[in-house]
């Protein structure tokens, strides 16, 4: 997530030279592209951390530093 984000609530996932914006609420692709395997891992991770992603979204919207979220294990 970046400061000065735009609606809808989303996060950025980067893999190699590819980037995707993923909706926090629906886990749907907003824009961009990731290889299918990478996208699957991102969705799995995001589903496990949906509440924390929502909290971080609120933080960046109010110019607060988001909290680190653990990687997929």
Secondary structure by P-SEA (a helix, b strand, c coil): cccccccccbbbbbcccbbbbbbccccccccccccaaaaaaaaaaaaacaaaaaaaaaaaaaccccccccccc
